[in-house]
Structure formats: C-alpha cells, structure tokens
Amino acid sequence: MTSGQFTEWQAYFAEDPWGEERADLRSGILASLFAEAHRDAAKRPEPFRPVDFMPYHRREPERPENLWARLMQTFNRMGK
C-alpha cells in the first residue's frame, strides 16, 4: 500500500468509520435511549449520552467543515 492509498483510507475512515467503534456507537445509542426512559431527573439532571456507554470512546466526532477541508487537502495532494 502506498502512502497516498493509506492517506485516502484514513480520510475515508474519518468520514464513515467502520468496525468495533461503530458497533459501540450503535450500542451506546440504544443504551442511552433505555437509560433516558428510566432516568430520575431529580437524581440525575443531565441527560445520558451514547458516549456514556462507550467504554473505549476516544474523542468527539470531527466537525463536518473541518473534515471537508481535510478531505480536500488529501485529494489535492494525491492529484499532484
């Protein structure tokens, strides 16, 4: 795999992740929905979030405008 191909795969993964992290997100969404349905607002005023149920969560998702700029930089480098 060339450096350009690796960079392209990284950009693709940043846009549409796959694997266990994606599975954790799906499970986190369901768990937070269930927890919200049974949350006592007096004991826990803040709502549950999917990341509260994702044990290996690393970071917040990148903002779309930042991702778009990064993708364009990658594709511009590949075109040279």
MMTF fields as JSON, N, C-alpha, C and O atoms, coordinates in Angstrom:
{
  "mmtfVersion": "1.0.0",
  "mmtfProducer": "UNKNOWN",
  "numBonds": 319,
  "numAtoms": 320,
  "numGroups": 80,
  "numChains": 1,
  "numModels": 1,
  "chainsPerModel": [1],
  "groupsPerChain": [80],
  "chainIdList": ["A"],
  "bondAtomList": [4, 2, 8, 6, 12, 10, 16, 14, 20, 18, 24, 22, 28, 26, 32, 30, 36, 34, 40, 38, 44, 42, 48, 46, 52, 50, 56, 54, 60, 58, 64, 62, 68, 66, 72, 70, 76, 74, 80, 78, 84, 82, 88, 86, 92, 90, 96, 94, 100, 98, 104, 102, 108, 106, 112, 110, 116, 114, 120, 118, 124, 122, 128, 126, 132, 130, 136, 134, 140, 138, 144, 142, 148, 146, 152, 150, 156, 154, 160, 158, 164, 162, 168, 166, 172, 170, 176, 174, 180, 178, 184, 182, 188, 186, 192, 190, 196, 194, 200, 198, 204, 202, 208, 206, 212, 210, 216, 214, 220, 218, 224, 222, 228, 226, 232, 230, 236, 234, 240, 238, 244, 242, 248, 246, 252, 250, 256, 254, 260, 258, 264, 262, 268, 266, 272, 270, 276, 274, 280, 278, 284, 282, 288, 286, 292, 290, 296, 294, 300, 298, 304, 302, 308, 306, 312, 310, 316, 314],
  "bondOrderList": [1, 1, 1, 1, 1, 1, 1, 1, 1, 1, 1, 1, 1, 1, 1, 1, 1, 1, 1, 1, 1, 1, 1, 1, 1, 1, 1, 1, 1, 1, 1, 1, 1, 1, 1, 1, 1, 1, 1, 1, 1, 1, 1, 1, 1, 1, 1, 1, 1, 1, 1, 1, 1, 1, 1, 1, 1, 1, 1, 1, 1, 1, 1, 1, 1, 1, 1, 1, 1, 1, 1, 1, 1, 1, 1, 1, 1, 1, 1],
  "groupList": [{"groupName": "MET", "atomNameList": ["N", "CA", "C", "O"], "elementList": ["N", "C", "C", "O"], "formalChargeList": [0, 0, 0, 0], "bondAtomList": [1, 0, 2, 1, 3, 2], "bondOrderList": [1, 1, 2], "singleLetterCode": "M", "chemCompType": "L-PEPTIDE LINKING"}, {"groupName": "THR", "atomNameList": ["N", "CA", "C", "O"], "elementList": ["N", "C", "C", "O"], "formalChargeList": [0, 0, 0, 0], "bondAtomList": [1, 0, 2, 1, 3, 2], "bondOrderList": [1, 1, 2], "singleLetterCode": "T", "chemCompType": "L-PEPTIDE LINKING"}, {"groupName": "SER", "atomNameList": ["N", "CA", "C", "O"], "elementList": ["N", "C", "C", "O"], "formalChargeList": [0, 0, 0, 0], "bondAtomList": [1, 0, 2, 1, 3, 2], "bondOrderList": [1, 1, 2], "singleLetterCode": "S", "chemCompType": "L-PEPTIDE LINKING"}, {"groupName": "GLY", "atomNameList": ["N", "CA", "C", "O"], "elementList": ["N", "C", "C", "O"], "formalChargeList": [0, 0, 0, 0], "bondAtomList": [1, 0, 2, 1, 3, 2], "bondOrderList": [1, 1, 2], "singleLetterCode": "G", "chemCompType": "PEPTIDE LINKING"}, {"groupName": "GLN", "atomNameList": ["N", "CA", "C", "O"], "elementList": ["N", "C", "C", "O"], "formalChargeList": [0, 0, 0, 0], "bondAtomList": [1, 0, 2, 1, 3, 2], "bondOrderList": [1, 1, 2], "singleLetterCode": "Q", "chemCompType": "L-PEPTIDE LINKING"}, {"groupName": "PHE", "atomNameList": ["N", "CA", "C", "O"], "elementList": ["N", "C", "C", "O"], "formalChargeList": [0, 0, 0, 0], "bondAtomList": [1, 0, 2, 1, 3, 2], "bondOrderList": [1, 1, 2], "singleLetterCode": "F", "chemCompType": "L-PEPTIDE LINKING"}, {"groupName": "GLU", "atomNameList": ["N", "CA", "C", "O"], "elementList": ["N", "C", "C", "O"], "formalChargeList": [0, 0, 0, 0], "bondAtomList": [1, 0, 2, 1, 3, 2], "bondOrderList": [1, 1, 2], "singleLetterCode": "E", "chemCompType": "L-PEPTIDE LINKING"}, {"groupName": "TRP", "atomNameList": ["N", "CA", "C", "O"], "elementList": ["N", "C", "C", "O"], "formalChargeList": [0, 0, 0, 0], "bondAtomList": [1, 0, 2, 1, 3, 2], "bondOrderList": [1, 1, 2], "singleLetterCode": "W", "chemCompType": "L-PEPTIDE LINKING"}, {"groupName": "ALA", "atomNameList": ["N", "CA", "C", "O"], "elementList": ["N", "C", "C", "O"], "formalChargeList": [0, 0, 0, 0], "bondAtomList": [1, 0, 2, 1, 3, 2], "bondOrderList": [1, 1, 2], "singleLetterCode": "A", "chemCompType": "L-PEPTIDE LINKING"}, {"groupName": "TYR", "atomNameList": ["N", "CA", "C", "O"], "elementList": ["N", "C", "C", "O"], "formalChargeList": [0, 0, 0, 0], "bondAtomList": [1, 0, 2, 1, 3, 2], "bondOrderList": [1, 1, 2], "singleLetterCode": "Y", "chemCompType": "L-PEPTIDE LINKING"}, {"groupName": "ASP", "atomNameList": ["N", "CA", "C", "O"], "elementList": ["N", "C", "C", "O"], "formalChargeList": [0, 0, 0, 0], "bondAtomList": [1, 0, 2, 1, 3, 2], "bondOrderList": [1, 1, 2], "singleLetterCode": "D", "chemCompType": "L-PEPTIDE LINKING"}, {"groupName": "PRO", "atomNameList": ["N", "CA", "C", "O"], "elementList": ["N", "C", "C", "O"], "formalChargeList": [0, 0, 0, 0], "bondAtomList": [1, 0, 2, 1, 3, 2], "bondOrderList": [1, 1, 2], "singleLetterCode": "P", "chemCompType": "L-PEPTIDE LINKING"}, {"groupName": "ARG", "atomNameList": ["N", "CA", "C", "O"], "elementList": ["N", "C", "C", "O"], "formalChargeList": [0, 0, 0, 0], "bondAtomList": [1, 0, 2, 1, 3, 2], "bondOrderList": [1, 1, 2], "singleLetterCode": "R", "chemCompType": "L-PEPTIDE LINKING"}, {"groupName": "LEU", "atomNameList": ["N", "CA", "C", "O"], "elementList": ["N", "C", "C", "O"], "formalChargeList": [0, 0, 0, 0], "bondAtomList": [1, 0, 2, 1, 3, 2], "bondOrderList": [1, 1, 2], "singleLetterCode": "L", "chemCompType": "L-PEPTIDE LINKING"}, {"groupName": "ILE", "atomNameList": ["N", "CA", "C", "O"], "elementList": ["N", "C", "C", "O"], "formalChargeList": [0, 0, 0, 0], "bondAtomList": [1, 0, 2, 1, 3, 2], "bondOrderList": [1, 1, 2], "singleLetterCode": "I", "chemCompType": "L-PEPTIDE LINKING"}, {"groupName": "HIS", "atomNameList": ["N", "CA", "C", "O"], "elementList": ["N", "C", "C", "O"], "formalChargeList": [0, 0, 0, 0], "bondAtomList": [1, 0, 2, 1, 3, 2], "bondOrderList": [1, 1, 2], "singleLetterCode": "H", "chemCompType": "L-PEPTIDE LINKING"}, {"groupName": "LYS", "atomNameList": ["N", "CA", "C", "O"], "elementList": ["N", "C", "C", "O"], "formalChargeList": [0, 0, 0, 0], "bondAtomList": [1, 0, 2, 1, 3, 2], "bondOrderList": [1, 1, 2], "singleLetterCode": "K", "chemCompType": "L-PEPTIDE LINKING"}, {"groupName": "VAL", "atomNameList": ["N", "CA", "C", "O"], "elementList": ["N", "C", "C", "O"], "formalChargeList": [0, 0, 0, 0], "bondAtomList": [1, 0, 2, 1, 3, 2], "bondOrderList": [1, 1, 2], "singleLetterCode": "V", "chemCompType": "L-PEPTIDE LINKING"}, {"groupName": "ASN", "atomNameList": ["N", "CA", "C", "O"], "elementList": ["N", "C", "C", "O"], "formalChargeList": [0, 0, 0, 0], "bondAtomList": [1, 0, 2, 1, 3, 2], "bondOrderList": [1, 1, 2], "singleLetterCode": "N", "chemCompType": "L-PEPTIDE LINKING"}],
  "groupTypeList": [0, 1, 2, 3, 4, 5, 1, 6, 7, 4, 8, 9, 5, 8, 6, 10, 11, 7, 3, 6, 6, 12, 8, 10, 13, 12, 2, 3, 14, 13, 8, 2, 13, 5, 8, 6, 8, 15, 12, 10, 8, 8, 16, 12, 11, 6, 11, 5, 12, 11, 17, 10, 5, 0, 11, 9, 15, 12, 12, 6, 11, 6, 12, 11, 6, 18, 13, 7, 8, 12, 13, 0, 4, 1, 5, 18, 12, 0, 3, 16],
  "groupIdList": [1, 2, 3, 4, 5, 6, 7, 8, 9, 10, 11, 12, 13, 14, 15, 16, 17, 18, 19, 20, 21, 22, 23, 24, 25, 26, 27, 28, 29, 30, 31, 32, 33, 34, 35, 36, 37, 38, 39, 40, 41, 42, 43, 44, 45, 46, 47, 48, 49, 50, 51, 52, 53, 54, 55, 56, 57, 58, 59, 60, 61, 62, 63, 64, 65, 66, 67, 68, 69, 70, 71, 72, 73, 74, 75, 76, 77, 78, 79, 80],
  "secStructList": [7, 7, 2, 2, 2, 2, 2, 2, 2, 2, 2, 2, 2, 2, 2, 1, 7, 7, 1, 2, 2, 2, 2, 2, 2, 2, 2, 2, 2, 2, 2, 2, 2, 2, 2, 2, 2, 6, 7, 7, 6, 6, 6, 7, 7, 1, 7, 7, 7, 4, 4, 4, 4, 7, 6, 6, 7, 7, 7, 7, 7, 7, 7, 2, 2, 2, 2, 2, 2, 2, 2, 2, 2, 2, 2, 2, 2, 2, 2, 7],
  "xCoordList": [0.846, 0.0, 0.9, 1.838, 0.598, 1.399, 0.948, -0.099, 1.753, 1.418, 0.118, -0.712, -0.045, -1.268, -2.508, -3.549, -2.389, -3.521, -3.862, -5.033, -2.83, -3.052, -3.756, -4.675, -3.327, -3.941, -5.394, -6.261, -5.654, -7.024, -7.909, -9.05, -7.4, -8.166, -8.413, -9.488, -7.439, -7.622, -8.734, -9.572, -8.735, -9.769, -11.135, -12.127, -11.192, -12.456, -12.966, -14.158, -12.078, -12.48, -12.962, -13.909, -12.316, -12.74, -14.149, -14.912, -14.495, -15.816, -16.88, -17.995, -16.56, -17.533, -16.852, -16.451, -16.714, -15.977, -16.693, -17.915, -15.912, -16.446, -15.748, -14.818, -16.188, -15.535, -16.183, -17.338, -15.431, -15.958, -16.379, -17.345, -15.689, -16.095, -17.493, -18.294, -17.78, -19.114, -20.151, -21.255, -19.807, -20.712, -20.955, -22.075, -19.896, -20.053, -21.007, -21.804, -20.933, -21.834, -23.28, -24.156, -23.536, -24.907, -25.409, -26.547, -24.581, -24.975, -25.159, -26.078, -24.29, -24.403, -25.683, -26.279, -26.108, -27.363, -28.536, -29.406, -28.558, -29.653, -29.622, -30.666, -28.436, -28.324, -28.734, -29.401, -28.338, -28.713, -30.218, -30.82, -30.822, -32.27, -32.984, -33.914, -32.551, -33.146, -32.926, -33.844, -31.706, -31.393, -32.211, -32.668, -32.394, -33.19, -34.65, -35.295, -35.153, -36.54, -36.756, -37.868, -35.707, -35.816, -35.037, -34.835, -34.605, -33.798, -34.679, -35.767, -34.202, -34.854, -34.225, -33.072, -34.966, -34.432, -33.99, -33.127, -34.566, -34.158, -32.772, -31.982, -32.477, -31.179, -30.097, -28.926, -30.495, -29.538, -30.147, -30.871, -29.864, -30.499, -30.014, -30.783, -28.749, -28.248, -28.63, -28.6, -28.982, -29.379, -28.192, -27.041, -28.493, -27.47, -27.119, -27.966, -25.876, -25.412, -24.871, -24.458, -24.862, -24.316, -22.88, -22.516, -22.054, -20.657, -20.549, -19.517, -21.598, -21.584, -21.547, -21.179, -21.921, -21.99, -20.977, -21.084, -20.013, -18.977, -17.645, -16.993, -17.231, -16.043, -14.74, -13.806, -14.655, -13.399, -13.497, -12.754, -14.415, -14.596, -13.348, -12.867, -12.821, -11.571, -11.778, -11.148, -12.655, -12.786, -14.157, -14.874, -14.501, -15.759, -15.614, -14.506, -16.695, -16.601, -16.098, -16.342, -15.402, -14.878, -16.012, -16.956, -15.919, -16.94, -16.922, -15.848, -18.083, -18.139, -17.283, -16.664, -17.232, -16.446, -14.953, -14.22, -14.485, -13.078, -12.762, -11.709, -13.679, -13.489, -13.43, -12.591, -14.318, -14.338, -13.013, -12.472, -12.493, -11.22, -10.086, -9.215, -10.094, -9.048, -9.129, -8.106, -10.35, -10.521, -10.024, -9.364, -10.337, -9.899, -8.372, -7.781, -7.734, -6.272, -5.69, -4.719, -6.28, -5.796, -5.916, -4.969, -7.084, -7.288, -6.426, -5.992, -6.172, -5.277, -3.85, -3.161, -3.408, -2.061, -1.96, -0.926, -3.018, -2.999, -2.974, -2.444, -3.535, -3.587, -2.256, -2.075, -1.332, -0.06, 0.928, 2.052],
  "yCoordList": [-1.16, 0.0, 1.234, 1.34, 2.142, 3.359, 4.355, 4.186, 5.375, 6.411, 7.118, 7.427, 7.365, 8.014, 7.173, 7.692, 5.868, 4.972, 4.939, 4.956, 4.892, 4.875, 6.156, 6.107, 7.284, 8.562, 8.598, 9.107, 8.055, 8.011, 7.154, 7.525, 6.011, 5.149, 5.845, 5.697, 6.597, 7.331, 8.368, 8.519, 9.078, 10.08, 9.415, 9.939, 8.278, 7.549, 7.086, 7.204, 6.561, 6.1, 7.265, 7.113, 8.436, 9.606, 10.032, 10.521, 9.848, 10.232, 9.202, 9.573, 7.924, 6.854, 5.694, 4.724, 5.78, 4.743, 3.393, 3.315, 2.36, 1.001, 0.269, 0.802, -0.937, -1.743, -1.621, -1.212, -1.98, -2.038, -0.682, -0.605, 0.379, 1.703, 2.042, 2.617, 1.688, 1.945, 1.082, 1.549, -0.158, -1.039, -0.499, -0.56, 0.033, 0.627, 1.814, 2.006, 2.606, 3.75, 3.28, 3.835, 2.265, 1.75, 1.251, 1.529, 0.524, 0.025, 1.174, 1.152, 2.178, 3.336, 4.113, 4.621, 4.209, 4.904, 4.175, 4.799, 2.861, 2.084, 2.143, 2.289, 2.029, 2.07, 3.437, 3.518, 4.513, 5.847, 6.068, 6.73, 5.525, 5.637, 4.943, 5.498, 3.737, 2.981, 3.703, 3.808, 4.198, 4.9, 6.187, 6.525, 6.903, 8.136, 7.853, 8.63, 6.733, 6.38, 6.109, 6.272, 5.698, 5.341, 6.292, 5.984, 7.42, 8.365, 9.132, 9.588, 9.266, 10.104, 11.488, 11.675, 12.448, 13.791, 14.483, 15.361, 14.102, 14.713, 14.23, 14.999, 12.957, 12.398, 12.677, 12.846, 12.722, 12.967, 13.981, 13.598, 15.264, 16.283, 16.285, 16.618, 15.918, 15.927, 14.615, 13.543, 14.718, 13.51, 12.602, 13.04, 11.347, 10.384, 10.616, 11.03, 10.35, 10.441, 9.077, 8.298, 8.769, 7.484, 7.241, 6.104, 8.304, 8.104, 7.686, 7.155, 7.916, 7.459, 5.937, 5.38, 5.274, 3.815, 3.198, 2.022, 3.977, 3.509, 3.458, 4.49, 2.28, 2.196, 2.604, 3.028, 2.488, 2.789, 4.029, 4.174, 4.926, 6.151, 7.022, 7.281, 7.474, 8.241, 9.738, 10.483, 10.195, 11.632, 11.938, 11.046, 13.197, 13.648, 13.629, 13.798, 13.428, 13.437, 14.782, 15.834, 14.716, 15.937, 16.727, 16.149, 18.054, 18.907, 18.735, 18.602, 18.735, 18.489, 19.438, 19.01, 20.718, 21.656, 21.367, 21.551, 20.919, 20.543, 19.281, 19.177, 18.336, 17.092, 17.376, 16.818, 18.24, 18.563, 19.2, 18.856, 20.113, 20.769, 19.743, 19.798, 18.822, 17.808, 16.857, 16.468, 16.491, 15.627, 16.318, 15.693, 17.6, 18.335, 18.438, 18.324, 18.65, 18.697, 17.353, 17.301, 16.281, 14.948, 14.698, 14.239, 15.005, 14.752, 15.68, 15.282, 16.892, 17.803, 17.263, 17.349, 16.714, 16.123, 14.919, 14.705, 14.139, 12.938, 13.323, 12.575, 14.477, 14.909, 15.444, 15.571, 15.756, 16.337, 15.284, 15.609],
  "zCoordList": [0.0, 0.0, 0.0, 0.79, -0.884, -0.966, 0.115, 0.741, 0.308, 1.284, 0.892, 1.746, -0.397, -0.876, -0.616, -0.212, -0.851, -0.597, 0.894, 1.273, 1.729, 3.172, 3.627, 4.445, 3.1, 3.443, 2.995, 3.706, 1.815, 1.312, 2.209, 2.483, 2.671, 3.574, 4.912, 5.494, 5.402, 6.65, 6.503, 7.391, 5.38, 5.137, 5.017, 5.525, 4.355, 4.208, 5.57, 5.854, 6.415, 7.741, 8.599, 9.371, 8.47, 9.241, 8.84, 9.673, 7.563, 7.078, 7.429, 7.795, 7.325, 7.556, 8.271, 7.628, 9.608, 10.335, 10.312, 10.183, 10.438, 10.492, 11.631, 12.236, 11.92, 12.944, 14.31, 14.43, 15.334, 16.686, 17.232, 17.992, 16.869, 17.354, 16.865, 17.602, 15.633, 15.081, 15.804, 16.087, 16.101, 16.839, 18.247, 18.753, 18.884, 20.213, 20.164, 21.082, 19.108, 18.969, 18.877, 19.54, 18.063, 17.951, 19.298, 19.676, 20.02, 21.338, 22.32, 23.14, 22.24, 23.115, 22.896, 23.846, 21.639, 21.327, 21.969, 22.576, 21.835, 22.423, 23.942, 24.578, 24.529, 25.985, 26.53, 27.562, 25.843, 26.322, 26.196, 27.041, 25.158, 24.999, 26.153, 26.739, 26.477, 27.575, 28.909, 29.722, 29.127, 30.373, 30.501, 31.593, 29.395, 29.424, 29.777, 30.481, 29.278, 29.561, 31.045, 31.548, 31.75, 33.168, 34.079, 35.254, 33.57, 34.353, 35.332, 34.98, 36.549, 37.552, 37.45, 37.837, 36.937, 36.693, 37.978, 37.941, 39.102, 40.372, 40.791, 41.34, 40.533, 40.918, 39.878, 40.216, 38.633, 37.548, 36.585, 35.666, 36.783, 35.935, 34.484, 33.582, 34.246, 32.869, 32.163, 32.767, 30.896, 30.149, 29.857, 29.84, 29.633, 29.226, 27.764, 26.973, 27.412, 26.032, 25.611, 26.47, 24.321, 23.877, 24.346, 24.646, 24.415, 24.826, 26.284, 26.695, 27.08, 28.469, 28.552, 29.586, 27.488, 27.47, 26.504, 26.155, 26.08, 25.146, 25.89, 26.05, 26.346, 27.205, 26.525, 27.205, 25.224, 24.539, 23.671, 22.7, 24.019, 23.242, 23.35, 24.454, 22.215, 22.19, 22.123, 22.874, 21.233, 21.029, 20.456, 20.002, 20.486, 19.89, 18.366, 17.856, 17.641, 16.176, 15.651, 16.243, 14.542, 13.93, 13.303, 12.764, 13.372, 12.775, 11.26, 10.673, 10.618, 9.165, 8.338, 7.363, 8.703, 7.89, 8.007, 7.035, 9.171, 9.321, 8.525, 7.898, 8.559, 7.817, 6.316, 5.609, 5.834, 4.41, 3.986, 2.936, 4.782, 4.46, 4.441, 3.573, 5.379, 5.435, 4.237, 3.673, 3.858, 2.688, 1.419, 0.589, 1.268, 0.082, 0.042, -1.031, 1.177, 1.218, 0.792, 0.038, 1.274, 0.917, -0.585, -1.224, -1.137, -2.565, -3.425, -4.507, -2.97, -3.701, -3.709, -4.726, -2.598, -2.544, -3.466, -4.099, -3.546, -4.394, -5.864, -6.686, -6.213, -7.606, -8.134, -9.345, -7.238, -7.663, -8.07, -8.455]
}
